[in-house]
Amino acid sequence: MEPHRLDPRTARRIAISSQLLASTRPTSLSDVVRHLTLLQIDPTAAIAPTADLVAWSRLGSAYRPADLTHALEQERSLFELDALVRPMEDLGLFRAAMAAWPQGPRSRSWLEQNASFHRDILNLFSRSTRPLLSREIPDTSIVPWQSSGWTHQRNVGQMLEFMAMRGEIAIAARRGRERLWSLAERVYPSQPTPVLTAEESLRVRDERRLVALGIARAKSTKMPLEPVDVGEAGEPAVIDGVPGVWRVDPAALGQAFDGRTALLSPFDRLIYDRVRAQQLFQFEYTLEMYKPKEKRRWGYFALPILHDDRLVGKLDATADRKSGVLTVHTIHEDLPFTAGTRDAVQREILDLATWLELETIHR
């Protein structure tokens, strides 16, 4: 079909509305996760954990982190897999991949070499009447896991990750940063969700991802955890002044738009694809927490600032829960703030501090 022709403002507004960042807010955490398809788990909490920041950006201060814990550990309406929280009804989209995992020869070989280690852990979980921490599981590996990174010879942790990806065990709860593991059958529903083939799962996931993003590329750079492209989902579109063809969710076309101001996690899906953020919003962003302090332009964990239909700057702030203070170091203005923009950003910072139950201090 002939591609839809969009001006840049329309494309931006589609992306913002599809990410539930327009003026009409969702009313429940389950609605947010179901629509976005995921919340990313990341241990960095310079201000708040990213899953909570993403939920707060959509729901406002009515959201409480305990809501996420309750959905994961009591309701079981959400589940965590590979550092992503997803709706439990989407479990069937991952069953085919679980059954085929791992496909990489290195991981497959390590599992085969440690078949007895694998059995030992399964037997331990079968006997246990409660979920277990990784440090409660003996290392009976035959061949240690080799890596140039932090997983080197962390054999228990690596085997648990592998078993979770295979759908044999699951994360039952968290205690701080530690995960409690159990047999998958004790965490996932007793009534199994429909299992799709690998091809069907890929198609549905692409379609769901496009609904969440609004507009995306058919093919893009491979990303960790979750793709940012959408295959042949949706319909073709071109954006004035932006090269190439995009895919757009047809249901997002022709919708009215009313924007608002929002502070976003660095892992927020509106800006997670840095190339897309640059092309749609002319927004440059790099997460600088791994850079030496003297080489940072925007801050350790700078929050992108959305105002109406533009990404207008970054907030460099730090939450110190011991002293009860949210310190605002700098507000970087990518686009010069009007008085109205400045007031709206200050209100959002105050709302962030209120949500965190901290006092705001500007340096």
Backbone torsions as a table, in degrees:
resi	resn	phi	psi	omega
1	MET	NA	158.8	177.4
2	GLU	-67.6	132.2	-177.8
3	PRO	-63.6	145.1	169.8
4	HIS	-65.8	140.9	176.6
5	ARG	-106.2	120.8	-175.5
6	LEU	-119.8	143.2	169.7
7	ASP	-84.0	160.1	-175.9
8	PRO	-57.6	-38.2	-179.7
9	ARG	-63.0	-43.6	179.1
10	THR	-61.8	-42.8	179.5
11	ALA	-62.3	-42.8	178.7
12	ARG	-62.2	-43.7	-177.6
13	ARG	-66.2	-36.0	174.7
14	ILE	-61.6	-45.4	-179.2
15	ALA	-63.1	-42.6	-177.6
16	ILE	-68.0	-48.5	-179.7
17	SER	-62.4	-40.0	-178.7
18	SER	-66.2	-25.0	177.6
19	GLN	-92.2	13.2	176.4
20	LEU	61.4	36.7	-178.6
21	LEU	-115.3	13.3	172.1
22	ALA	-82.6	-176.4	-170.2
23	SER	-67.0	-32.8	179.6
24	THR	-81.1	111.7	-176.1
25	ARG	-86.5	149.5	169.4
26	PRO	-67.1	166.1	-174.1
27	THR	-114.9	-6.3	-179.2
28	SER	-145.3	150.7	178.3
29	LEU	-61.4	-40.6	-179.3
30	SER	-61.4	-38.4	176.8
31	ASP	-63.4	-41.1	-179.7
32	VAL	-62.9	-51.3	-176.5
33	VAL	-67.8	-38.6	179.5
34	ARG	-62.0	-41.8	-178.8
35	HIS	-74.5	-46.3	-179.0
36	LEU	-72.5	-19.5	-179.1
37	THR	78.2	-17.0	-177.9
38	LEU	-163.3	157.7	162.7
39	LEU	-125.9	133.8	-178.5
40	GLN	-87.1	135.2	174.4
41	ILE	-92.3	126.4	175.6
42	ASP	-143.6	134.6	-173.8
43	PRO	-72.2	-16.8	-178.7
44	THR	-64.8	128.7	-177.9
45	ALA	-139.5	49.7	177.1
46	ALA	-59.1	-30.9	174.9
47	ILE	-120.3	-54.7	174.9
48	ALA	-163.5	156.6	176.0
49	PRO	-55.0	143.2	-171.4
50	THR	-61.8	-35.3	178.3
51	ALA	-60.5	-40.1	178.9
52	ASP	-71.3	-38.5	178.5
53	LEU	-62.9	-42.7	179.4
54	VAL	-63.2	-43.6	178.5
55	ALA	-64.9	-43.3	179.1
56	TRP	-62.7	-39.4	-180.0
57	SER	-60.3	-29.1	179.2
58	ARG	-91.1	-45.4	-170.8
59	LEU	-92.6	-21.0	-175.1
60	GLY	80.6	-166.9	-172.4
61	SER	-72.5	-3.7	172.8
62	ALA	-70.2	-21.0	179.6
63	TYR	-74.1	139.9	173.9
64	ARG	-126.6	137.3	177.3
65	PRO	-54.0	-29.6	177.3
66	ALA	-61.5	-25.1	177.4
67	ASP	-62.6	-40.7	179.7
68	LEU	-68.6	-43.5	178.0
69	THR	-59.9	-43.2	-179.5
70	HIS	-63.0	-42.8	-179.0
71	ALA	-65.3	-34.9	-179.1
72	LEU	-80.0	-38.8	-168.1
73	GLU	-105.5	-26.2	179.5
74	GLN	-108.4	-58.1	-179.1
75	GLU	-67.6	-33.1	-173.2
76	ARG	58.7	31.9	175.4
77	SER	-82.5	-15.4	175.8
78	LEU	-126.2	157.2	173.9
79	PHE	-138.3	156.9	179.3
80	GLU	-111.4	130.1	177.8
81	LEU	-146.8	126.2	175.6
82	ASP	54.7	46.4	175.8
83	ALA	66.9	19.5	176.5
84	LEU	-128.7	135.6	174.6
85	VAL	-94.7	130.7	-176.7
86	ARG	-134.0	160.5	174.6
87	PRO	-65.6	138.6	-178.4
88	MET	-59.9	-31.2	-179.9
89	GLU	-67.8	-12.0	177.2
90	ASP	-89.1	-0.1	-177.0
91	LEU	-55.1	-38.4	-179.3
92	GLY	-60.9	-21.7	178.8
93	LEU	-71.9	-13.4	-175.4
94	PHE	-114.7	-3.2	-177.3
95	ARG	-65.1	-40.7	-179.7
96	ALA	-64.0	-41.6	178.2
97	ALA	-66.0	-37.0	177.1
98	MET	-61.8	-43.5	-177.8
99	ALA	-65.3	-28.4	-177.7
100	ALA	-96.0	-1.8	-173.6
101	TRP	-85.3	140.6	-2.2
102	PRO	-92.5	151.7	176.7
103	GLN	-97.0	-19.4	178.8
104	GLY	-72.7	135.0	-176.3
105	PRO	-63.1	-34.6	-178.3
106	ARG	-65.8	-48.0	179.8
107	SER	-66.2	-41.0	179.8
108	ARG	-62.4	-41.7	179.6
109	SER	-64.7	-41.3	-179.4
110	TRP	-64.7	-39.8	176.6
111	LEU	-62.7	-43.8	-179.7
112	GLU	-63.9	-40.4	-179.9
113	GLN	-67.8	-25.2	-177.4
114	ASN	-112.9	36.6	-178.9
115	ALA	-59.5	-37.7	-179.7
116	SER	-70.4	-36.9	176.0
117	PHE	-61.1	-44.8	177.4
118	HIS	-58.4	-46.4	179.4
119	ARG	-64.5	-39.8	179.5
120	ASP	-58.4	-43.2	-178.5
121	ILE	-69.3	-42.6	177.4
122	LEU	-59.7	-43.4	179.7
123	ASN	-64.3	-38.6	179.5
124	LEU	-64.2	-43.6	177.9
125	PHE	-65.4	-37.7	-179.8
126	SER	-64.0	-35.1	-179.4
127	ARG	-81.8	-25.0	-174.2
128	SER	-75.2	140.8	178.1
129	THR	-94.9	2.5	-179.1
130	ARG	-145.3	161.7	174.6
131	PRO	-64.2	155.5	-174.1
132	LEU	-122.7	145.6	169.7
133	LEU	-81.7	155.1	-179.2
134	SER	-61.1	-33.4	-179.1
135	ARG	-72.5	-7.7	176.0
136	GLU	-90.5	-1.1	-174.0
137	ILE	-107.1	121.4	-179.3
138	PRO	-65.8	145.7	175.8
139	ASP	-90.4	103.2	177.9
140	THR	-111.6	25.2	-177.9
141	SER	-61.9	150.2	176.6
142	ILE	-92.6	-44.2	-179.6
143	VAL	-119.8	120.1	-179.1
144	PRO	-69.5	151.4	177.3
145	TRP	-74.2	128.4	-179.2
146	GLN	-103.6	130.3	179.9
147	SER	-156.1	151.5	175.1
148	SER	-86.1	-4.5	-177.8
149	GLY	-106.8	-161.0	-173.4
150	TRP	-72.0	-13.6	179.9
151	THR	-83.5	0.5	-176.7
152	HIS	-57.0	120.6	179.1
153	GLN	59.6	17.9	171.2
154	ARG	-88.5	72.0	-165.9
155	ASN	-68.3	-41.8	-179.8
156	VAL	-64.8	-49.3	-179.8
157	GLY	-59.9	-40.7	-179.6
158	GLN	-66.9	-41.9	179.2
159	MET	-65.6	-38.6	177.5
160	LEU	-62.6	-42.6	177.6
161	GLU	-60.8	-44.1	179.9
162	PHE	-62.1	-44.2	-177.9
163	MET	-66.7	-33.6	175.9
164	ALA	-67.4	-42.1	178.7
165	MET	-65.4	-26.2	176.8
166	ARG	-84.3	-5.0	-179.9
167	GLY	77.3	18.5	-179.8
168	GLU	-87.6	-35.9	176.2
169	ILE	-129.1	170.5	-179.4
170	ALA	-150.3	161.0	176.6
171	ILE	-79.4	117.2	-177.9
172	ALA	-88.3	-29.2	-177.5
173	ALA	-170.0	170.9	173.1
174	ARG	-126.9	144.9	171.5
175	ARG	-126.0	96.9	-169.9
176	GLY	67.6	-127.2	178.6
177	ARG	-90.9	-6.0	-178.5
178	GLU	-86.0	140.5	179.1
179	ARG	-101.0	140.0	173.9
180	LEU	-102.3	126.7	-173.6
181	TRP	-108.1	150.3	175.2
182	SER	-150.9	169.5	173.6
183	LEU	-58.7	141.1	-177.2
184	ALA	-58.1	-35.4	-178.0
185	GLU	-65.8	-18.0	178.1
186	ARG	-90.8	-10.1	-178.7
187	VAL	-111.5	-45.1	-178.4
188	TYR	-80.2	160.4	-174.8
189	PRO	-60.0	146.9	176.4
190	SER	-69.8	-30.8	173.0
191	GLN	-89.5	107.4	-173.6
192	PRO	-64.5	142.2	173.9
193	THR	-71.3	153.5	179.4
194	PRO	-57.0	135.2	-179.0
195	VAL	-99.9	124.9	179.0
196	LEU	-99.4	159.5	173.5
197	THR	-68.2	166.5	179.6
198	ALA	-59.4	-40.6	-179.5
199	GLU	-67.3	-44.1	178.4
200	GLU	-64.1	-41.2	179.9
201	SER	-61.6	-43.8	179.5
202	LEU	-61.4	-42.8	-179.8
203	ARG	-63.5	-46.4	-178.6
204	VAL	-66.2	-41.3	179.2
205	ARG	-64.2	-39.6	175.8
206	ASP	-61.5	-43.6	-179.8
207	GLU	-64.2	-44.5	179.9
208	ARG	-64.4	-40.8	-179.7
209	ARG	-64.1	-38.9	179.2
210	LEU	-66.3	-40.2	176.5
211	VAL	-59.4	-38.7	-179.7
212	ALA	-72.0	-34.4	-177.1
213	LEU	-93.3	-27.2	-179.4
214	GLY	84.9	-50.8	179.9
215	ILE	-147.3	134.4	-174.6
216	ALA	-159.6	171.0	176.8
217	ARG	-84.2	150.5	174.8
218	ALA	-67.2	-39.6	177.5
219	LYS	-134.3	141.9	-178.2
220	SER	-151.2	-178.2	177.3
221	THR	-61.7	137.4	177.5
222	LYS	-64.9	130.8	-177.8
223	MET	-116.6	151.5	176.2
224	PRO	-68.5	152.9	174.6
225	LEU	71.8	-59.0	-173.7
226	GLU	-145.8	134.0	178.5
227	PRO	-63.4	161.7	173.5
228	VAL	-112.5	-2.0	177.2
229	ASP	-102.9	171.2	-168.9
230	VAL	-133.7	12.3	179.0
231	GLY	59.2	-134.6	-177.4
232	GLU	-97.4	16.1	177.4
233	ALA	-63.4	151.1	175.6
234	GLY	72.0	-150.8	-176.5
235	GLU	-130.2	154.3	-177.6
236	PRO	-70.7	149.7	178.2
237	ALA	-150.0	149.3	171.1
238	VAL	-121.3	147.9	-178.9
239	ILE	-115.6	127.9	-179.1
240	ASP	-54.7	126.0	176.7
241	GLY	84.2	-2.2	-179.6
242	VAL	-116.9	128.2	-176.5
243	PRO	-71.1	153.9	171.4
244	GLY	84.9	175.5	-178.4
245	VAL	-106.2	140.6	178.9
246	TRP	-111.5	173.4	169.8
247	ARG	-116.8	133.0	-177.7
248	VAL	-123.4	145.1	174.6
249	ASP	-74.9	113.7	-176.4
250	PRO	-60.2	-28.4	179.0
251	ALA	-68.6	-18.2	-179.6
252	ALA	-87.3	-8.5	-178.6
253	LEU	-77.3	143.1	173.8
254	GLY	73.2	16.1	-179.0
255	GLN	-90.3	143.9	175.2
256	ALA	-66.5	153.1	-177.5
257	PHE	-132.6	133.0	173.2
258	ASP	-135.0	111.9	-172.5
259	GLY	-86.6	175.5	175.7
260	ARG	-152.3	-175.5	178.6
261	THR	-105.5	138.8	-179.7
262	ALA	-148.4	144.5	170.9
263	LEU	-100.7	130.1	-170.1
264	LEU	-114.6	147.9	170.2
265	SER	-66.2	147.8	172.8
266	PRO	-59.0	-19.0	178.4
267	PHE	-98.9	7.9	-179.5
268	ASP	-61.4	138.4	-175.2
269	ARG	-68.8	-14.6	175.2
270	LEU	-65.4	-32.4	-175.6
271	ILE	-122.5	4.0	-176.1
272	TYR	-59.3	-41.2	174.9
273	ASP	-83.3	99.1	-173.5
274	ARG	-64.2	-32.8	178.6
275	VAL	-67.0	-45.7	177.9
276	ARG	-60.7	-42.7	179.2
277	ALA	-61.3	-38.3	178.5
278	GLN	-68.4	-42.9	-175.5
279	GLN	-74.4	-36.8	-178.3
280	LEU	-85.9	-37.7	-171.3
281	PHE	-116.3	-2.7	-172.0
282	GLN	51.6	42.3	-175.3
283	PHE	-111.8	118.7	177.9
284	GLU	-96.9	131.5	-179.7
285	TYR	-151.9	138.0	171.5
286	THR	-137.2	133.3	174.1
287	LEU	-74.8	118.3	-167.3
288	GLU	-105.0	12.8	-175.3
289	MET	-67.3	-18.5	178.6
290	TYR	-93.6	-0.5	178.9
291	LYS	-91.4	149.0	171.3
292	PRO	-58.0	147.1	-174.9
293	LYS	-53.7	-40.2	-175.8
294	GLU	-70.8	-14.3	-179.7
295	LYS	-101.4	2.3	179.9
296	ARG	-81.5	136.5	176.8
297	ARG	-92.0	-35.9	-170.8
298	TRP	-120.4	-18.6	177.9
299	GLY	129.9	165.9	-176.6
300	TYR	-57.5	-45.4	-175.6
301	PHE	-142.9	56.0	-174.4
302	ALA	-64.5	134.2	179.7
303	LEU	-93.7	121.5	173.3
304	PRO	-59.3	143.7	-177.6
305	ILE	-111.0	119.9	174.6
306	LEU	-99.5	130.6	174.0
307	HIS	-136.3	119.0	-176.0
308	ASP	58.0	-115.3	-178.6
309	ASP	-115.0	26.3	177.3
310	ARG	-131.3	149.3	167.9
311	LEU	-91.1	111.9	-164.7
312	VAL	-105.4	-11.2	-178.2
313	GLY	175.7	-166.0	179.6
314	LYS	-137.1	143.5	176.2
315	LEU	-105.3	118.3	174.3
316	ASP	-97.6	106.9	-177.0
317	ALA	-144.0	160.5	178.7
318	THR	-138.5	135.8	176.7
319	ALA	-99.6	122.3	176.2
320	ASP	-112.1	99.8	-174.8
321	ARG	-72.8	-26.8	178.9
322	LYS	-66.6	-41.6	179.1
323	SER	-91.2	-7.2	177.9
324	GLY	72.0	34.9	-172.4
325	VAL	-131.1	136.3	165.9
326	LEU	-101.9	109.4	-178.1
327	THR	-93.7	122.1	175.6
328	VAL	-94.2	109.4	-178.5
329	HIS	-79.9	-51.8	-177.3
330	THR	-153.4	145.2	168.1
331	ILE	-111.9	109.3	-179.0
332	HIS	-84.8	126.0	179.5
333	GLU	-100.0	102.0	174.7
334	ASP	-69.5	-39.4	172.1
335	LEU	-114.6	137.1	-178.9
336	PRO	-56.0	128.4	-178.6
337	PHE	-76.4	135.5	165.2
338	THR	-78.7	171.0	176.7
339	ALA	-60.3	-38.4	179.6
340	GLY	-66.5	-41.2	177.2
341	THR	-63.1	-44.6	-178.7
342	ARG	-60.7	-44.1	178.9
343	ASP	-63.5	-41.7	-178.6
344	ALA	-65.6	-39.2	178.5
345	VAL	-67.0	-41.7	178.6
346	GLN	-63.3	-38.1	177.0
347	ARG	-63.9	-38.4	-180.0
348	GLU	-68.8	-38.6	176.1
349	ILE	-62.6	-43.2	178.1
350	LEU	-62.7	-38.9	178.3
351	ASP	-66.7	-37.9	176.1
352	LEU	-60.8	-46.8	179.5
353	ALA	-62.7	-40.6	178.8
354	THR	-63.3	-43.7	178.1
355	TRP	-61.5	-40.0	179.9
356	LEU	-79.9	-7.1	-176.6
357	GLU	59.3	46.6	179.5
358	LEU	-125.8	156.8	173.2
359	GLU	-88.1	140.4	-179.3
360	THR	-90.6	132.0	174.7
361	ILE	-127.2	128.2	177.3
362	HIS	-101.6	129.2	177.9
363	ARG	-94.5	NA	NA
